[in-house]
Amino acid sequence: MLLPIADFADLSANWYKILDPLLAKARVELWLYCPKTAEPMISGNKWMKLQYHIKLIQQQQYRGFVTFGGAFSNHLAASAAAAELFGIPATAYVRADSIDQQNPTLQFCLAKGMTLIATDRQTYRRRQQSDFLELLALRHPDCLIIPEGGSSALGVRGIAGLNLNDTPAGPADVIATATASGGTLAGIISASKQQNTGTAQTQILGLAVVNDASLPAKIKALLKAKADHQAPWRIIATAPDQRYARCAAEHIDFCCKFALSHNIALEPVYTGRALFKLYQMIAAGEFAPGSRISFFHTGGLQGLAGLYYRQLINQQQYQILSAATVG
């Protein structure tokens, strides 16, 4: 039986206060916001970015959807899970020379019934160009095209429905999140103009995990709103080498120690890398004593299997990160 969207929309959010000697020394309070859903593959920010796309497909009676992603994409895995759950045919253009059926992410997508089309890098770069999108519309008639990462006006609307400001201890001074395609960060900024009604505004940090000089422009395009209605926001590079899906040893080590200390799973490509940078900023005294930080854990833990498959993390690291029950 296919699941009506209303029955899946009860998103339970879990807050976790992080107790750490570094935080105590800096007198900074850190809360992690980890949303859950009935389907783990669509937890974190994934359901929030997909929900209005799914609603539109149902309301407009689209035949299915088409989307894009890398070979180990969290978005592809979440989209495949959502497609099966709601009975929607799905096609994905995968940035790869061929479809590796041993790849755990693509294996999962295929098992969920998603059609995968290998796409060379040169063609894949055209995924946002109007002529290419027109070609896809002809190739996949009556299908909704969902941008990479779900980062569209609909995705922003979904993220804006989250309340990341009100921690169990009170309002946050800072909201931080990892950012790559920009949709999650744009959604948080969009929500800020509703939540910040007083004189003191929450600062929003996008901890970038990709080397993309156009990211600020993408976020502004997604917002389509006047800057004076938004909380102050900025994008901060998480590492000198911003190449996506590269795992620095220090990020892997941080994720493993964090999992052992707090029973919260991270992955070193996205959320773990961003939290590592946030810890560096705290250690450097970049937040005033007494600051309360809300950090959005965006999920994506399916990617751990892909890291192990590519031998970017070893068996012991994979077991430590997979054993943590939160995240």
C-alpha contacts under 8 A as a table, 3 or more apart, distances in Angstrom:
res1	aa1	res2	aa2	distance
2	L	85	L	6.13
2	L	86	F	5.45
2	L	87	G	6.10
3	L	7	D	6.77
3	L	8	F	7.24
3	L	85	L	6.15
3	L	86	F	5.63
4	P	7	D	5.57
4	P	8	F	7.01
4	P	86	F	7.01
5	I	8	F	5.24
5	I	9	A	6.28
5	I	54	I	7.98
5	I	55	K	7.40
5	I	86	F	7.48
6	A	9	A	5.27
6	A	10	D	7.71
7	D	10	D	6.85
8	F	11	L	7.50
8	F	37	T	7.47
8	F	38	A	6.98
10	D	37	T	7.53
11	L	35	P	6.78
11	L	36	K	6.13
11	L	37	T	5.50
12	S	35	P	5.93
12	S	36	K	5.48
12	S	37	T	6.62
13	A	33	Y	6.92
13	A	34	C	5.98
13	A	35	P	4.14
13	A	36	K	6.03
14	N	33	Y	5.88
14	N	34	C	5.19
14	N	35	P	5.82
14	N	36	K	7.50
15	W	31	W	6.49
15	W	32	L	5.64
15	W	33	Y	4.76
15	W	34	C	6.31
15	W	167	T	7.27
15	W	168	P	7.37
16	Y	31	W	5.49
16	Y	32	L	5.07
16	Y	33	Y	6.61
16	Y	34	C	7.85
17	K	29	E	7.76
17	K	30	L	6.01
17	K	31	W	4.51
17	K	32	L	6.41
18	I	29	E	7.67
18	I	30	L	5.64
18	I	31	W	6.04
18	I	32	L	7.31
18	I	262	H	7.43
19	L	23	L	6.99
19	L	24	A	7.51
19	L	30	L	7.87
20	D	23	L	5.29
20	D	24	A	6.28
21	P	24	A	5.01
21	P	25	K	6.05
22	L	25	K	5.17
22	L	26	A	6.20
22	L	282	I	7.91
22	L	283	A	6.84
23	L	26	A	5.12
23	L	27	R	5.76
23	L	28	V	5.13
23	L	29	E	6.58
23	L	30	L	7.50
23	L	282	I	7.43
24	A	27	R	4.87
24	A	28	V	6.49
24	A	29	E	7.89
25	K	28	V	7.87
26	A	282	I	6.83
26	A	283	A	7.00
26	A	285	G	6.99
26	A	289	P	6.22
27	R	289	P	4.95
27	R	290	G	5.52
27	R	291	S	7.36
28	V	282	I	7.63
28	V	287	F	7.42
28	V	288	A	7.64
28	V	289	P	5.86
28	V	290	G	5.47
28	V	291	S	5.12
28	V	292	R	6.04
28	V	293	I	7.48
29	E	290	G	7.06
29	E	291	S	6.16
29	E	292	R	4.58
29	E	293	I	6.02
30	L	292	R	6.00
30	L	293	I	4.85
30	L	294	S	6.16
30	L	295	F	7.30
31	W	167	T	7.09
31	W	292	R	7.73
31	W	293	I	6.14
31	W	294	S	4.96
31	W	295	F	6.08
32	L	294	S	6.00
32	L	295	F	4.85
32	L	296	F	5.98
32	L	297	H	6.36
33	Y	164	L	7.19
33	Y	294	S	6.95
33	Y	295	F	6.08
33	Y	296	F	4.98
33	Y	297	H	5.74
34	C	44	G	6.27
34	C	296	F	6.65
34	C	297	H	5.18
34	C	298	T	7.07
34	C	299	G	7.55
34	C	327	G	6.17
35	P	43	S	6.27
35	P	44	G	5.17
35	P	45	N	7.60
35	P	297	H	7.77
35	P	298	T	7.93
36	K	40	P	7.02
36	K	43	S	4.99
36	K	44	G	6.35
37	T	40	P	6.13
37	T	42	I	6.72
37	T	43	S	5.28
37	T	47	W	7.85
39	E	42	I	5.63
39	E	43	S	6.81
39	E	81	A	7.83
40	P	43	S	5.21
41	M	46	K	7.99
41	M	77	A	6.72
41	M	78	A	5.24
41	M	81	A	6.61
41	M	300	G	7.72
41	M	302	Q	7.15
42	I	45	N	7.77
42	I	46	K	5.07
42	I	47	W	5.13
42	I	78	A	4.88
42	I	79	S	7.77
42	I	81	A	7.04
42	I	82	A	7.10
43	S	46	K	5.63
43	S	47	W	5.97
43	S	298	T	7.71
43	S	299	G	6.20
43	S	300	G	7.99
44	G	47	W	7.10
44	G	48	M	7.95
44	G	297	H	6.41
44	G	298	T	4.17
44	G	299	G	4.27
44	G	300	G	7.19
45	N	48	M	5.37
45	N	49	K	6.29
45	N	159	I	7.10
45	N	184	T	7.20
45	N	298	T	4.90
45	N	299	G	6.79
46	K	49	K	5.37
46	K	50	L	6.24
46	K	75	H	6.89
46	K	78	A	6.36
46	K	298	T	7.56
46	K	299	G	7.83
47	W	50	L	5.02
47	W	51	Q	5.63
47	W	78	A	7.79
48	M	51	Q	5.60
48	M	52	Y	7.90
48	M	155	G	6.82
48	M	158	G	4.55
48	M	159	I	5.27
48	M	161	G	7.85
49	K	52	Y	7.23
49	K	53	H	7.80
49	K	150	G	5.55
49	K	151	S	7.07
49	K	154	L	7.04
49	K	155	G	3.92
49	K	156	V	6.70
49	K	157	R	7.73
49	K	158	G	5.27
49	K	159	I	6.14
49	K	183	G	7.80
49	K	184	T	7.70
50	L	53	H	5.28
50	L	54	I	6.23
50	L	79	S	7.56
50	L	150	G	6.27
50	L	154	L	7.83
50	L	155	G	6.21
50	L	158	G	7.45
51	Q	54	I	5.16
51	Q	55	K	6.24
51	Q	155	G	7.76
51	Q	158	G	6.66
52	Y	55	K	4.85
52	Y	56	L	6.03
52	Y	154	L	5.58
52	Y	155	G	6.92
52	Y	157	R	7.70
52	Y	158	G	6.56
53	H	56	L	5.13
53	H	57	I	6.24
53	H	146	I	7.42
53	H	154	L	6.32
53	H	155	G	7.48
54	I	57	I	5.09
54	I	58	Q	6.27
55	K	58	Q	5.11
55	K	59	Q	6.02
56	L	59	Q	5.05
56	L	60	Q	5.81
56	L	61	Q	7.90
57	I	60	Q	5.41
57	I	61	Q	5.51
57	I	62	Y	4.97
57	I	63	R	7.77
57	I	64	G	7.14
57	I	65	F	7.84
57	I	144	L	6.87
58	Q	61	Q	5.06
58	Q	62	Y	6.81
62	Y	65	F	7.56
62	Y	142	D	5.37
62	Y	143	C	5.38
62	Y	144	L	6.53
63	R	88	I	7.33
63	R	89	P	7.00
63	R	141	P	7.96
63	R	142	D	5.60
63	R	143	C	5.37
64	G	88	I	5.30
64	G	89	P	4.65
64	G	90	A	5.65
64	G	142	D	7.33
64	G	143	C	4.79
64	G	144	L	6.42
65	F	88	I	7.47
65	F	89	P	6.63
65	F	90	A	5.08
65	F	91	T	6.40
65	F	143	C	4.75
65	F	144	L	4.51
65	F	145	I	5.65
65	F	146	I	6.86
66	V	90	A	5.92
66	V	91	T	4.78
66	V	92	A	5.65
66	V	93	Y	7.69
66	V	140	H	7.75
66	V	143	C	6.59
66	V	144	L	6.21
66	V	145	I	4.79
66	V	146	I	6.05
67	T	76	L	7.74
67	T	90	A	7.90
67	T	91	T	6.46
67	T	92	A	4.86
67	T	93	Y	6.37
67	T	145	I	5.87
67	T	146	I	4.89
67	T	147	P	5.87
67	T	148	E	6.26
68	F	76	L	7.15
68	F	92	A	5.26
68	F	93	Y	4.82
68	F	94	V	5.99
68	F	95	R	7.81
68	F	127	R	7.72
68	F	146	I	7.63
68	F	147	P	6.54
68	F	148	E	4.88
68	F	149	G	7.65
69	G	72	F	7.84
69	G	73	S	5.51
69	G	75	H	6.80
69	G	76	L	5.98
69	G	92	A	7.20
69	G	93	Y	6.61
69	G	94	V	5.27
69	G	95	R	6.24
69	G	148	E	5.81
69	G	149	G	7.26
70	G	73	S	4.98
70	G	76	L	7.95
70	G	94	V	5.44
70	G	95	R	4.79
70	G	96	A	7.15
71	A	94	V	5.94
71	A	95	R	6.13
71	A	96	A	6.37
71	A	103	N	7.80
71	A	105	T	7.10
71	A	106	L	6.67
72	F	76	L	7.92
72	F	103	N	7.69
72	F	104	P	7.91
72	F	105	T	5.40
72	F	106	L	7.11
72	F	303	G	6.44
72	F	306	G	6.30
73	S	76	L	5.26
73	S	77	A	6.54
73	S	105	T	7.14
73	S	303	G	7.40
74	N	77	A	5.21
74	N	78	A	6.14
74	N	105	T	7.97
74	N	300	G	5.44
74	N	302	Q	6.83
74	N	303	G	6.61
75	H	78	A	5.13
75	H	79	S	5.91
75	H	148	E	7.43
75	H	149	G	5.27
75	H	150	G	7.18
76	L	79	S	5.03
76	L	80	A	6.03
76	L	92	A	7.23
76	L	105	T	7.96
76	L	109	C	7.12
77	A	80	A	5.20
77	A	81	A	6.25
77	A	105	T	6.24
77	A	106	L	7.63
77	A	108	F	6.85
77	A	109	C	5.77
77	A	302	Q	7.91
78	A	81	A	5.11
78	A	82	A	6.13
79	S	82	A	5.07
79	S	83	A	5.98
79	S	90	A	7.89
80	A	83	A	5.06
80	A	84	E	6.37
80	A	90	A	6.93
80	A	108	F	7.98
80	A	109	C	5.30
80	A	112	K	5.86
80	A	113	G	7.28
80	A	114	M	5.76
81	A	84	E	5.40
81	A	85	L	6.13
81	A	109	C	7.45
81	A	112	K	6.29
82	A	85	L	4.95
82	A	86	F	6.07
83	A	86	F	5.45
83	A	87	G	5.69
83	A	88	I	4.69
83	A	89	P	6.26
83	A	90	A	6.15
83	A	112	K	7.77
83	A	114	M	7.71
84	E	87	G	5.02
84	E	88	I	6.34
84	E	89	P	7.71
84	E	112	K	5.83
84	E	113	G	6.95
85	L	88	I	7.91
89	P	113	G	7.68
89	P	114	M	6.99
90	A	113	G	7.62
90	A	114	M	5.12
90	A	115	T	6.28
91	T	114	M	5.62
91	T	115	T	4.56
91	T	116	L	5.93
91	T	117	I	7.56
92	A	114	M	7.14
92	A	115	T	6.20
92	A	116	L	5.03
92	A	117	I	6.16
93	Y	116	L	6.10
93	Y	117	I	4.84
93	Y	118	A	6.12
93	Y	119	T	6.07
93	Y	124	Y	7.88
94	V	99	I	7.97
94	V	116	L	6.55
94	V	117	I	5.83
94	V	118	A	5.04
94	V	119	T	5.56
95	R	118	A	6.29
95	R	119	T	5.06
95	R	120	D	6.01
95	R	121	R	6.09
95	R	124	Y	6.17
96	A	99	I	6.82
96	A	118	A	5.24
96	A	119	T	5.46
96	A	120	D	5.70
96	A	121	R	7.15
97	D	118	A	5.72
97	D	119	T	6.14
97	D	120	D	5.40
98	S	118	A	5.16
98	S	119	T	7.71
99	I	106	L	7.45
99	I	116	L	7.32
99	I	117	I	7.45
99	I	118	A	5.86
100	D	103	N	5.49
100	D	106	L	7.09
101	Q	104	P	7.62
101	Q	106	L	6.25
101	Q	107	Q	5.32
102	Q	106	L	7.63
102	Q	107	Q	6.26
103	N	106	L	5.48
103	N	107	Q	5.83
103	N	306	G	6.76
103	N	309	Y	7.17
104	P	107	Q	4.91
104	P	108	F	6.08
104	P	305	A	6.47
104	P	306	G	6.00
104	P	309	Y	7.59
105	T	108	F	5.18
105	T	109	C	6.36
105	T	302	Q	7.37
105	T	303	G	7.38
105	T	305	A	7.91
105	T	306	G	6.73
106	L	109	C	4.93
106	L	110	L	6.11
107	Q	110	L	5.25
107	Q	111	A	6.18
108	F	111	A	5.05
108	F	112	K	6.31
109	C	112	K	5.16
109	C	113	G	6.55
109	C	114	M	5.46
109	C	115	T	8.00
110	L	113	G	5.09
110	L	114	M	5.24
110	L	115	T	6.78
110	L	116	L	7.41
111	A	114	M	7.47
119	T	123	T	6.36
119	T	124	Y	5.94
120	D	123	T	5.53
120	D	124	Y	6.04
121	R	124	Y	4.87
121	R	125	R	6.20
122	Q	125	R	5.45
122	Q	126	R	7.31
123	T	126	R	5.53
123	T	127	R	7.46
124	Y	127	R	5.50
125	R	128	Q	7.51
126	R	129	Q	5.21
126	R	132	F	6.23
127	R	132	F	6.47
127	R	133	L	6.84
128	Q	132	F	7.42
128	Q	133	L	6.94
128	Q	147	P	7.71
129	Q	132	F	5.48
129	Q	133	L	6.26
130	S	133	L	5.04
130	S	134	E	6.05
131	D	134	E	5.08
131	D	135	L	6.32
132	F	135	L	5.02
132	F	136	L	6.31
133	L	136	L	4.99
133	L	137	A	6.15
134	E	137	A	5.02
134	E	138	L	6.44
135	L	138	L	5.22
135	L	139	R	6.17
136	L	139	R	4.80
136	L	140	H	5.80
137	A	140	H	5.17
137	A	141	P	5.50
137	A	142	D	7.52
137	A	143	C	7.23
137	A	145	I	7.86
138	L	141	P	5.47
140	H	143	C	5.80
146	I	150	G	5.90
146	I	151	S	7.96
146	I	152	S	7.58
147	P	150	G	5.22
147	P	151	S	5.87
147	P	152	S	6.46
148	E	151	S	6.38
148	E	181	S	7.42
149	G	181	S	6.31
149	G	183	G	7.55
150	G	155	G	5.59
150	G	183	G	7.13
151	S	154	L	7.71
151	S	155	G	5.28
151	S	156	V	6.73
151	S	181	S	6.41
151	S	182	G	6.60
151	S	183	G	4.21
151	S	184	T	7.39
152	S	155	G	4.96
152	S	156	V	6.17
152	S	183	G	6.54
152	S	222	L	6.62
153	A	156	V	5.08
153	A	157	R	6.17
153	A	222	L	5.98
153	A	223	L	7.77
154	L	157	R	5.04
154	L	158	G	6.37
155	G	158	G	5.15
155	G	159	I	6.44
155	G	183	G	6.33
155	G	184	T	7.67
155	G	187	G	7.54
156	V	159	I	5.24
156	V	160	A	6.09
156	V	183	G	5.52
156	V	184	T	6.47
156	V	186	A	6.04
156	V	187	G	4.21
156	V	188	I	7.96
156	V	190	S	7.60
156	V	222	L	7.25
156	V	223	L	7.83
157	R	160	A	5.10
157	R	161	G	6.71
157	R	187	G	6.26
158	G	161	G	5.46
158	G	162	L	7.66
158	G	187	G	7.25
159	I	162	L	5.69
159	I	183	G	7.97
159	I	184	T	6.05
159	I	187	G	4.73
159	I	188	I	6.41
159	I	191	A	7.99
160	A	163	N	7.73
160	A	187	G	4.53
160	A	188	I	5.59
160	A	189	I	7.78
160	A	190	S	5.96
160	A	191	A	4.60
161	G	191	A	7.07
162	L	188	I	7.83
162	L	191	A	7.73
163	N	166	D	6.42
163	N	191	A	7.84
164	L	167	T	7.09
164	L	172	A	7.98
164	L	175	I	6.99
164	L	188	I	7.84
164	L	294	S	6.57
164	L	296	F	7.34
165	N	171	P	5.47
165	N	172	A	5.15
165	N	175	I	6.93
165	N	195	Q	7.57
165	N	202	T	7.73
165	N	294	S	6.89
166	D	169	A	7.78
166	D	170	G	5.59
166	D	171	P	4.57
166	D	172	A	6.30
167	T	170	G	5.12
167	T	171	P	5.87
167	T	172	A	6.54
167	T	294	S	7.11
171	P	292	R	7.64
172	A	175	I	6.67
172	A	202	T	6.55
172	A	291	S	7.79
172	A	292	R	5.09
172	A	293	I	5.52
172	A	294	S	5.92
173	D	201	Q	7.50
173	D	202	T	4.85
173	D	203	Q	6.29
173	D	291	S	6.00
173	D	292	R	5.29
173	D	293	I	5.99
173	D	294	S	7.92
174	V	202	T	5.38
174	V	203	Q	4.70
174	V	204	I	5.73
174	V	205	L	7.33
174	V	291	S	7.65
174	V	292	R	6.53
174	V	293	I	4.75
174	V	294	S	6.14
175	I	202	T	7.00
175	I	203	Q	6.27
175	I	204	I	4.83
175	I	205	L	6.22
175	I	293	I	5.85
175	I	294	S	4.71
175	I	295	F	5.85
175	I	296	F	7.56
176	A	204	I	5.84
176	A	205	L	4.64
176	A	206	G	6.04
176	A	207	L	7.13
176	A	293	I	7.28
176	A	294	S	6.21
176	A	295	F	4.81
176	A	296	F	6.37
177	T	185	L	7.03
177	T	205	L	6.49
177	T	206	G	5.40
177	T	207	L	5.94
177	T	271	T	7.62
177	T	274	A	6.96
177	T	295	F	5.81
177	T	296	F	5.18
177	T	297	H	7.22
177	T	298	T	7.81
178	A	185	L	7.88
178	A	206	G	5.77
178	A	207	L	4.64
178	A	208	A	5.88
178	A	209	V	6.74
178	A	270	Y	6.31
178	A	271	T	5.76
178	A	274	A	5.25
178	A	275	L	7.94
178	A	296	F	7.85
178	A	298	T	7.77
179	T	182	G	5.61
179	T	183	G	7.91
179	T	184	T	6.86
179	T	185	L	6.28
179	T	206	G	5.63
179	T	207	L	5.70
179	T	208	A	4.83
179	T	209	V	6.22
179	T	210	V	7.89
179	T	270	Y	7.93
180	A	208	A	5.94
180	A	209	V	5.81
180	A	210	V	5.70
180	A	215	L	7.83
181	S	184	T	7.97
181	S	215	L	7.30
182	G	185	L	5.42
182	G	186	A	6.04
182	G	215	L	6.60
182	G	218	K	6.73
182	G	219	I	5.54
183	G	186	A	5.12
183	G	187	G	6.14
183	G	219	I	7.03
183	G	222	L	7.28
184	T	187	G	5.10
184	T	188	I	6.35
185	L	188	I	5.15
185	L	189	I	6.23
185	L	206	G	6.19
185	L	219	I	7.45
186	A	189	I	5.09
186	A	190	S	6.00
186	A	219	I	5.48
186	A	220	K	7.61
186	A	222	L	6.45
186	A	223	L	5.99
187	G	190	S	4.95
187	G	191	A	6.18
187	G	223	L	7.74
188	I	191	A	5.14
188	I	192	S	6.24
188	I	204	I	7.85
189	I	192	S	5.03
189	I	193	K	7.15
189	I	204	I	7.11
189	I	223	L	7.91
189	I	230	Q	6.37
189	I	231	A	6.65
189	I	233	W	7.34
190	S	193	K	6.05
190	S	194	Q	7.66
190	S	223	L	6.49
190	S	230	Q	6.94
191	A	194	Q	5.46
191	A	195	Q	6.45
192	S	195	Q	5.01
192	S	196	N	5.73
192	S	202	T	7.66
192	S	230	Q	5.99
192	S	231	A	5.73
193	K	196	N	5.61
193	K	197	T	7.53
193	K	229	H	5.40
193	K	230	Q	4.74
193	K	231	A	6.36
194	Q	197	T	7.02
196	N	199	T	7.86
196	N	200	A	7.55
196	N	201	Q	5.67
196	N	202	T	7.00
196	N	231	A	7.11
197	T	201	Q	7.94
198	G	201	Q	6.98
201	Q	231	A	5.78
201	Q	232	P	7.43
202	T	231	A	6.12
202	T	232	P	7.35
203	Q	231	A	6.13
203	Q	232	P	5.32
203	Q	233	W	5.92
204	I	231	A	6.99
204	I	232	P	6.27
204	I	233	W	4.55
204	I	234	R	6.64
205	L	233	W	5.77
205	L	234	R	5.39
205	L	235	I	5.96
205	L	236	I	7.12
206	G	233	W	7.51
206	G	234	R	6.17
206	G	235	I	4.59
206	G	236	I	6.16
207	L	235	I	5.91
207	L	236	I	5.01
207	L	237	A	5.97
207	L	238	T	5.89
207	L	274	A	5.46
207	L	277	K	7.57
208	A	211	N	7.64
208	A	235	I	6.39
208	A	236	I	5.85
208	A	237	A	4.99
208	A	238	T	5.82
208	A	242	Q	7.93
208	A	274	A	7.32
209	V	237	A	6.79
209	V	238	T	5.98
209	V	239	A	7.68
209	V	242	Q	5.84
209	V	243	R	7.44
209	V	244	Y	6.26
209	V	269	V	7.44
209	V	270	Y	6.26
209	V	273	R	7.24
209	V	274	A	7.10
210	V	237	A	7.97
210	V	242	Q	4.82
210	V	243	R	5.58
210	V	244	Y	5.17
211	N	241	D	7.78
211	N	242	Q	4.70
211	N	243	R	5.97
211	N	244	Y	7.57
212	D	215	L	5.51
213	A	216	P	7.33
214	S	217	A	5.35
214	S	218	K	6.22
215	L	218	K	5.02
215	L	219	I	6.25
216	P	219	I	5.17
216	P	220	K	6.26
216	P	235	I	7.53
217	A	220	K	5.10
217	A	221	A	6.14
218	K	221	A	5.10
218	K	222	L	6.24
219	I	222	L	5.05
219	I	223	L	6.18
220	K	223	L	5.07
220	K	224	K	6.40
220	K	225	A	7.88
221	A	224	K	5.59
225	A	229	H	7.56
226	K	229	H	5.82
226	K	230	Q	7.41
227	A	230	Q	5.44
228	D	231	A	7.94
237	A	240	P	7.27
237	A	242	Q	7.29
238	T	242	Q	7.21
238	T	273	R	6.67
238	T	274	A	6.07
238	T	276	F	7.98
238	T	277	K	5.40
239	A	242	Q	5.76
239	A	277	K	7.71
243	R	246	R	6.08
244	Y	269	V	6.99
245	A	269	V	5.26
246	R	269	V	6.54
247	C	251	H	6.72
247	C	252	I	6.81
247	C	268	P	6.09
247	C	269	V	6.06
247	C	312	L	6.85
248	A	251	H	5.33
248	A	252	I	6.51
248	A	268	P	7.76
249	A	252	I	5.18
249	A	253	D	6.09
250	E	253	D	5.09
250	E	254	F	6.06
251	H	254	F	5.05
251	H	255	C	6.22
251	H	268	P	5.34
251	H	272	G	6.66
251	H	273	R	5.73
251	H	276	F	6.69
252	I	255	C	5.19
252	I	256	C	6.28
252	I	267	E	7.58
252	I	268	P	5.36
252	I	272	G	7.94
252	I	313	I	7.57
252	I	317	Q	7.87
253	D	256	C	5.22
253	D	257	K	6.21
254	F	257	K	5.24
254	F	258	F	6.01
254	F	272	G	7.52
254	F	276	F	6.78
255	C	258	F	5.07
255	C	259	A	6.10
255	C	265	A	7.30
255	C	266	L	5.60
255	C	267	E	6.47
255	C	268	P	6.39
255	C	272	G	5.83
255	C	321	L	7.30
256	C	259	A	5.14
256	C	260	L	6.27
256	C	317	Q	6.54
256	C	320	I	6.24
256	C	321	L	6.01
257	K	260	L	5.15
257	K	261	S	6.05
258	F	261	S	5.12
258	F	262	H	5.80
258	F	263	N	7.32
258	F	264	I	6.82
258	F	265	A	7.59
258	F	266	L	7.86
259	A	262	H	5.44
259	A	263	N	4.71
259	A	264	I	4.87
259	A	265	A	5.24
259	A	266	L	7.13
259	A	320	I	6.96
259	A	321	L	6.16
259	A	324	A	5.82
260	L	263	N	5.69
260	L	264	I	7.86
260	L	320	I	7.21
260	L	324	A	7.50
263	N	324	A	4.68
263	N	325	T	6.10
263	N	326	V	6.17
264	I	324	A	5.36
264	I	325	T	6.36
264	I	326	V	4.52
264	I	327	G	5.49
265	A	301	L	7.55
265	A	321	L	5.49
265	A	322	S	6.90
265	A	323	A	7.81
265	A	324	A	5.11
265	A	325	T	6.93
265	A	326	V	5.92
265	A	327	G	5.08
266	L	271	T	6.21
266	L	272	G	5.08
266	L	299	G	7.80
266	L	301	L	6.86
266	L	321	L	6.87
266	L	327	G	6.81
267	E	270	Y	6.36
267	E	271	T	6.15
267	E	272	G	5.06
267	E	273	R	7.65
267	E	300	G	7.51
267	E	301	L	6.20
267	E	303	G	7.30
267	E	304	L	6.35
267	E	321	L	7.60
268	P	271	T	6.75
268	P	272	G	4.54
268	P	273	R	5.20
269	V	272	G	6.54
269	V	273	R	5.86
270	Y	273	R	5.39
270	Y	274	A	6.27
270	Y	300	G	7.98
271	T	274	A	5.12
271	T	275	L	6.13
271	T	297	H	6.35
271	T	298	T	6.65
271	T	299	G	7.44
272	G	275	L	5.17
272	G	276	F	6.05
273	R	276	F	5.11
273	R	277	K	6.39
274	A	277	K	5.19
274	A	278	L	6.30
275	L	278	L	4.87
275	L	279	Y	6.21
275	L	295	F	7.96
276	F	279	Y	5.15
276	F	280	Q	6.39
277	K	280	Q	4.98
277	K	281	M	6.30
278	L	281	M	5.06
278	L	282	I	6.26
279	Y	282	I	5.02
279	Y	283	A	6.12
280	Q	283	A	5.10
280	Q	284	A	6.18
281	M	284	A	5.05
281	M	285	G	6.48
281	M	286	E	5.47
281	M	287	F	7.52
282	I	285	G	5.24
282	I	286	E	5.74
282	I	287	F	6.12
283	A	286	E	7.66
285	G	288	A	7.07
287	F	291	S	6.39
288	A	291	S	5.67
297	H	327	G	7.12
299	G	327	G	6.13
300	G	303	G	6.00
301	L	304	L	5.66
301	L	327	G	7.56
302	Q	305	A	6.12
302	Q	306	G	7.49
303	G	306	G	5.10
303	G	307	L	6.37
304	L	307	L	5.07
304	L	308	Y	6.30
304	L	318	Y	6.89
304	L	321	L	7.84
304	L	322	S	7.69
305	A	308	Y	5.14
305	A	309	Y	6.04
305	A	318	Y	7.67
306	G	309	Y	4.86
306	G	310	R	6.21
307	L	310	R	5.22
307	L	311	Q	6.11
307	L	312	L	5.13
307	L	313	I	5.87
308	Y	311	Q	4.77
308	Y	312	L	5.87
308	Y	313	I	5.16
308	Y	314	N	6.28
308	Y	315	Q	7.08
308	Y	318	Y	6.51
309	Y	312	L	7.69
310	R	313	I	7.87
311	Q	314	N	6.13
313	I	317	Q	6.03
313	I	318	Y	6.37
314	N	317	Q	5.35
314	N	318	Y	6.13
315	Q	318	Y	5.04
315	Q	319	Q	6.11
316	Q	319	Q	5.14
316	Q	320	I	6.24
317	Q	320	I	5.15
317	Q	321	L	6.17
318	Y	321	L	5.26
318	Y	322	S	5.92
319	Q	322	S	5.10
319	Q	323	A	5.89
320	I	323	A	5.29
320	I	324	A	6.87
321	L	324	A	5.85
322	S	325	T	7.81
324	A	327	G	7.73
